[in-house]
Amino acid sequence: MNYNTLISAEQLQALLQANPLVRVFDCSFDLMQPHAGYEQYLAAHIPRAIYADLETALSARHGVPGAHGIITASGADAPASGGRHPLPNREKFATWLSSVGMGNDMQAVVYDRNGGNYCGRLWWMLKWAGHENVAMLDGGLQAWQAAGGELSSGEEPAPFQNSFLLGPERVTLVDADTVARQLGRPAQTLIDARATPRFKGEVEPLDPVAGHIPGALNRPFSQNFTPEGRFKPAEQLKAEFLALLGSRDPASVVHHCGSGVSALPNLIAMEIAGLGRTALYAGSWSDWCSDASRPVAQG
């Protein structure tokens, strides 16, 4: 059985027992303490899990940093997006997947211990690389522990080298120019996943400019989860997104956040709700506000 959106802790337990071709990734991270996620992984993780570092594995961190952290490398090292966490190009990402033993015939499972904030990035990137069989562990490491799942500590044995082959992109990635061209048009509905005070421009702890892209709607990513950290039921998510969108077409949605990471729970929630697989502006606010000619809204 393949899992393409969510997997429960109980389903993962059964899958790990039955299927050796499962690659589990721990994506735990802390923006304010970048090494904390790896330290937490070493202390406790799901057996066989590989650590996927947001800043080294899931972002382009090579080349010459430009203004506001934008990577200006070119050629083979050119990233696929701007922003504080620019996407590595697909070829670089495939090389990393191969190095950690990920194969095209494998089921991937991603999780974190941060309320789903970070593991959605790898879920989306695998779809972007053409790999459909990836699921997010609903409820994260906490749900695994609550279900009686075992934990391991320390570094896992080095995985065997594999040969991950890129396939057709299964998601839609847009850039700042596309967003700018479509501003104010019915063909584009922007949803910003940042906390409301950041969206309004009342505070801005990470980027040099406060505010949001004009016309964007605000749905903080945390609104997709129950108090236990699991995604809300599909019908509830559908009702909430349709209320937010009003007369706007769900197919027009482009998700973003600060740097293209916490937007993914919104994107995944819309898919769970049966509203389709919508687009991502991966550069997000950190990319948008790096160009002073782009408009900014507040309030």
Secondary structure, DSSP 8 states (H G I E B T S, - for coil): ---SSEE-HHHHHHHHHH-S-EEEEE----TTSTTHHHHHHHHSB-TT-EE--TTTTSS---S-B-GGG-B---GGG--SS-SSS----HHHHHHHHHHTT--TT-EEEEE-SSTTTTHHHHHHHHHHTT---EEEETTHHHHHHHTT---B-S----------------S-EE-HHHHHHHTTSTT-EEEE-S-HHHHHTS--SSSSS-SB-TT-EE--GGGGB-TTSSB--HHHHHHHHHHHHTTS-GGGEEEE-SSSSTTHHHHHHHHHTTS---EEESSHHHHHTTSTTS--B--
